[in-house]
Amino acid sequence: MKDLRKSYRSSMDSGKMMYRATYEAMIDAGKTSVSVMLAAASAGLIQGVLTMTGELTNIGYRLISLTHGNLWLLLLLTMVFSLILGMGVPTTANYIITSLVAAPAIYMLVRNIEPYNQPVPGYTVLIAMLAAHFFVFYFGILADVTPPVALASYAGSAIAGGDFWKTAINAVKYALAGYIGPYIYFTHPEMFLITVSKWTPAMALRVLYYLLATLFVMYLLAIALTGFYSTKLKPWMRGIVGVLGLAGVTLNPIIIGAGIAAWLGLKFYGARFEKSAS
């Protein structure tokens, strides 16, 4: 009987702990959702103002006019806009804001250009719409590691007990190679995979080449940014690798080949350094 009372008391204590944990979780969820709901409400206000005043379309035309229809300049400008619009904004609201303000400019410029004027297979949405939304949303998310707000860097520095600005600057430094990803995906829409209307051996090899070349270009940029490959690199070495990495955004086979040659040169240089050190 004593064991039964003890078991009953233990189960009651466990139940109270569970109810307490559930209650605290509900309170925490409510507090956390406030910022999300406020951001969503703000995004709704922005959407309403832009739609009712007609500025939604005007911003796109102004960006196109400002860049004189140059796609690369427009992508660069919308990247800056998306980074600013995405700072301190939750993911859902981030997408709503960037897709409303920045994406229409890109869409209007490329919607009549091959292959962006083709619909996504199985859907009525044009590839131009998919590519534009992906581009701006990607940079909107990267705003989490981009100063001056850099919420992810702020959280990381708080957990580690480090300095915010040092954390944010290093976060940008290490993520900088990923900033070129959207440019590559946008100019090579086959990399979305869903945009491929018919898979053939040639198409599969092309997509595979695009993916491997993209990873290699980011690898080169990472080497140039860190300035280290087996050993510390000289400034002119970093410059060459960095230029090849940036030029590799086009995924031109000649540039990729030159990048491979530079990488092999770095391996040889590192091997020589290790041999002389030993």
Contacts in CASP RR format, 6 or more apart in sequence:
PFRMAT RR
TARGET T0000
AUTHOR 0000-0000-0000
METHOD contacts of the structure
MODEL  1
MKDLRKSYRSSMDSGKMMYRATYEAMIDAGKTSVSVMLAAASAGLIQGVL
TMTGELTNIGYRLISLTHGNLWLLLLLTMVFSLILGMGVPTTANYIITSL
VAAPAIYMLVRNIEPYNQPVPGYTVLIAMLAAHFFVFYFGILADVTPPVA
LASYAGSAIAGGDFWKTAINAVKYALAGYIGPYIYFTHPEMFLITVSKWT
PAMALRVLYYLLATLFVMYLLAIALTGFYSTKLKPWMRGIVGVLGLAGVT
LNPIIIGAGIAAWLGLKFYGARFEKSAS
35 90 0 8 1.000
36 90 0 8 1.000
36 92 0 8 1.000
36 93 0 8 1.000
39 89 0 8 1.000
39 90 0 8 1.000
39 92 0 8 1.000
39 93 0 8 1.000
40 90 0 8 1.000
40 92 0 8 1.000
40 93 0 8 1.000
40 96 0 8 1.000
42 93 0 8 1.000
43 89 0 8 1.000
43 93 0 8 1.000
43 96 0 8 1.000
43 97 0 8 1.000
43 100 0 8 1.000
44 96 0 8 1.000
46 97 0 8 1.000
46 100 0 8 1.000
46 101 0 8 1.000
47 96 0 8 1.000
47 100 0 8 1.000
49 55 0 8 1.000
50 56 0 8 1.000
50 59 0 8 1.000
50 100 0 8 1.000
50 101 0 8 1.000
56 100 0 8 1.000
56 101 0 8 1.000
56 104 0 8 1.000
57 104 0 8 1.000
59 101 0 8 1.000
59 104 0 8 1.000
59 105 0 8 1.000
60 104 0 8 1.000
60 105 0 8 1.000
60 108 0 8 1.000
61 105 0 8 1.000
61 108 0 8 1.000
63 74 0 8 1.000
63 77 0 8 1.000
63 78 0 8 1.000
63 81 0 8 1.000
63 102 0 8 1.000
63 105 0 8 1.000
64 74 0 8 1.000
64 105 0 8 1.000
64 108 0 8 1.000
64 109 0 8 1.000
66 77 0 8 1.000
67 73 0 8 1.000
67 74 0 8 1.000
67 77 0 8 1.000
69 109 0 8 1.000
71 109 0 8 1.000
71 110 0 8 1.000
74 105 0 8 1.000
74 106 0 8 1.000
74 109 0 8 1.000
75 106 0 8 1.000
75 135 0 8 1.000
75 182 0 8 1.000
75 183 0 8 1.000
75 186 0 8 1.000
78 102 0 8 1.000
78 103 0 8 1.000
78 105 0 8 1.000
78 106 0 8 1.000
78 135 0 8 1.000
78 136 0 8 1.000
78 139 0 8 1.000
79 135 0 8 1.000
79 139 0 8 1.000
79 179 0 8 1.000
79 182 0 8 1.000
81 98 0 8 1.000
81 101 0 8 1.000
81 102 0 8 1.000
81 136 0 8 1.000
82 98 0 8 1.000
82 102 0 8 1.000
82 135 0 8 1.000
82 136 0 8 1.000
82 137 0 8 1.000
82 138 0 8 1.000
82 139 0 8 1.000
82 140 0 8 1.000
82 143 0 8 1.000
83 139 0 8 1.000
83 140 0 8 1.000
83 142 0 8 1.000
83 143 0 8 1.000
83 146 0 8 1.000
84 143 0 8 1.000
85 94 0 8 1.000
85 97 0 8 1.000
85 98 0 8 1.000
85 101 0 8 1.000
85 102 0 8 1.000
85 140 0 8 1.000
85 143 0 8 1.000
86 94 0 8 1.000
86 97 0 8 1.000
86 98 0 8 1.000
86 140 0 8 1.000
86 141 0 8 1.000
86 143 0 8 1.000
87 143 0 8 1.000
87 146 0 8 1.000
87 148 0 8 1.000
87 149 0 8 1.000
87 150 0 8 1.000
87 151 0 8 1.000
88 143 0 8 1.000
88 144 0 8 1.000
88 149 0 8 1.000
88 151 0 8 1.000
89 97 0 8 1.000
89 140 0 8 1.000
89 143 0 8 1.000
91 141 0 8 1.000
94 137 0 8 1.000
94 140 0 8 1.000
94 141 0 8 1.000
94 143 0 8 1.000
95 133 0 8 1.000
95 137 0 8 1.000
98 136 0 8 1.000
98 137 0 8 1.000
98 139 0 8 1.000
98 140 0 8 1.000
99 133 0 8 1.000
99 136 0 8 1.000
99 137 0 8 1.000
102 136 0 8 1.000
103 129 0 8 1.000
103 132 0 8 1.000
103 133 0 8 1.000
103 135 0 8 1.000
103 136 0 8 1.000
104 132 0 8 1.000
106 128 0 8 1.000
106 131 0 8 1.000
106 132 0 8 1.000
106 135 0 8 1.000
106 136 0 8 1.000
106 186 0 8 1.000
107 126 0 8 1.000
107 128 0 8 1.000
107 129 0 8 1.000
107 132 0 8 1.000
110 116 0 8 1.000
110 117 0 8 1.000
110 128 0 8 1.000
110 131 0 8 1.000
110 132 0 8 1.000
111 117 0 8 1.000
111 126 0 8 1.000
111 128 0 8 1.000
111 129 0 8 1.000
113 128 0 8 1.000
115 127 0 8 1.000
115 189 0 8 1.000
115 195 0 8 1.000
116 126 0 8 1.000
116 127 0 8 1.000
116 128 0 8 1.000
116 131 0 8 1.000
116 189 0 8 1.000
117 126 0 8 1.000
117 127 0 8 1.000
117 128 0 8 1.000
118 126 0 8 1.000
118 127 0 8 1.000
118 195 0 8 1.000
118 197 0 8 1.000
119 125 0 8 1.000
119 126 0 8 1.000
119 127 0 8 1.000
120 126 0 8 1.000
120 127 0 8 1.000
120 130 0 8 1.000
120 194 0 8 1.000
120 195 0 8 1.000
121 194 0 8 1.000
121 195 0 8 1.000
121 196 0 8 1.000
121 197 0 8 1.000
127 189 0 8 1.000
127 192 0 8 1.000
127 195 0 8 1.000
130 189 0 8 1.000
130 192 0 8 1.000
130 194 0 8 1.000
130 195 0 8 1.000
131 185 0 8 1.000
131 186 0 8 1.000
131 189 0 8 1.000
131 192 0 8 1.000
134 182 0 8 1.000
134 185 0 8 1.000
134 186 0 8 1.000
134 192 0 8 1.000
135 182 0 8 1.000
135 185 0 8 1.000
135 186 0 8 1.000
138 181 0 8 1.000
138 182 0 8 1.000
139 179 0 8 1.000
139 182 0 8 1.000
142 175 0 8 1.000
142 178 0 8 1.000
142 179 0 8 1.000
143 149 0 8 1.000
143 150 0 8 1.000
144 150 0 8 1.000
144 151 0 8 1.000
144 152 0 8 1.000
144 153 0 8 1.000
145 152 0 8 1.000
145 153 0 8 1.000
145 168 0 8 1.000
145 171 0 8 1.000
145 172 0 8 1.000
145 175 0 8 1.000
146 168 0 8 1.000
146 172 0 8 1.000
147 153 0 8 1.000
147 165 0 8 1.000
147 168 0 8 1.000
147 169 0 8 1.000
147 172 0 8 1.000
148 168 0 8 1.000
150 164 0 8 1.000
150 168 0 8 1.000
150 171 0 8 1.000
150 172 0 8 1.000
152 171 0 8 1.000
153 164 0 8 1.000
153 167 0 8 1.000
153 168 0 8 1.000
153 171 0 8 1.000
154 164 0 8 1.000
154 167 0 8 1.000
154 168 0 8 1.000
156 167 0 8 1.000
157 163 0 8 1.000
157 164 0 8 1.000
157 166 0 8 1.000
157 167 0 8 1.000
157 168 0 8 1.000
160 167 0 8 1.000
173 225 0 8 1.000
173 226 0 8 1.000
174 222 0 8 1.000
174 225 0 8 1.000
176 221 0 8 1.000
176 225 0 8 1.000
177 218 0 8 1.000
177 219 0 8 1.000
177 221 0 8 1.000
177 222 0 8 1.000
177 225 0 8 1.000
178 218 0 8 1.000
178 221 0 8 1.000
180 217 0 8 1.000
180 218 0 8 1.000
180 221 0 8 1.000
180 246 0 8 1.000
180 249 0 8 1.000
181 214 0 8 1.000
181 218 0 8 1.000
181 249 0 8 1.000
183 249 0 8 1.000
184 191 0 8 1.000
184 210 0 8 1.000
184 214 0 8 1.000
184 217 0 8 1.000
184 249 0 8 1.000
184 251 0 8 1.000
185 191 0 8 1.000
185 192 0 8 1.000
187 249 0 8 1.000
187 250 0 8 1.000
188 210 0 8 1.000
188 251 0 8 1.000
189 195 0 8 1.000
190 196 0 8 1.000
190 203 0 8 1.000
190 206 0 8 1.000
190 207 0 8 1.000
190 210 0 8 1.000
191 207 0 8 1.000
191 210 0 8 1.000
191 211 0 8 1.000
191 214 0 8 1.000
193 207 0 8 1.000
196 203 0 8 1.000
196 207 0 8 1.000
209 251 0 8 1.000
210 251 0 8 1.000
213 248 0 8 1.000
213 251 0 8 1.000
213 256 0 8 1.000
214 251 0 8 1.000
216 256 0 8 1.000
216 259 0 8 1.000
216 260 0 8 1.000
216 263 0 8 1.000
217 245 0 8 1.000
217 248 0 8 1.000
217 249 0 8 1.000
217 251 0 8 1.000
217 256 0 8 1.000
219 263 0 8 1.000
220 241 0 8 1.000
220 242 0 8 1.000
220 244 0 8 1.000
220 245 0 8 1.000
220 248 0 8 1.000
220 259 0 8 1.000
220 262 0 8 1.000
220 263 0 8 1.000
221 241 0 8 1.000
221 242 0 8 1.000
221 245 0 8 1.000
221 246 0 8 1.000
223 229 0 8 1.000
223 233 0 8 1.000
223 238 0 8 1.000
223 241 0 8 1.000
223 263 0 8 1.000
223 266 0 8 1.000
224 238 0 8 1.000
224 239 0 8 1.000
224 241 0 8 1.000
224 242 0 8 1.000
224 245 0 8 1.000
227 233 0 8 1.000
227 238 0 8 1.000
229 266 0 8 1.000
229 267 0 8 1.000
229 270 0 8 1.000
230 266 0 8 1.000
230 267 0 8 1.000
230 269 0 8 1.000
230 270 0 8 1.000
230 271 0 8 1.000
230 273 0 8 1.000
230 274 0 8 1.000
231 269 0 8 1.000
231 270 0 8 1.000
231 273 0 8 1.000
231 274 0 8 1.000
233 241 0 8 1.000
233 266 0 8 1.000
237 266 0 8 1.000
237 269 0 8 1.000
240 262 0 8 1.000
241 259 0 8 1.000
241 262 0 8 1.000
241 263 0 8 1.000
241 266 0 8 1.000
244 255 0 8 1.000
244 258 0 8 1.000
244 259 0 8 1.000
244 262 0 8 1.000
245 259 0 8 1.000
247 255 0 8 1.000
248 255 0 8 1.000
248 256 0 8 1.000
248 259 0 8 1.000
END
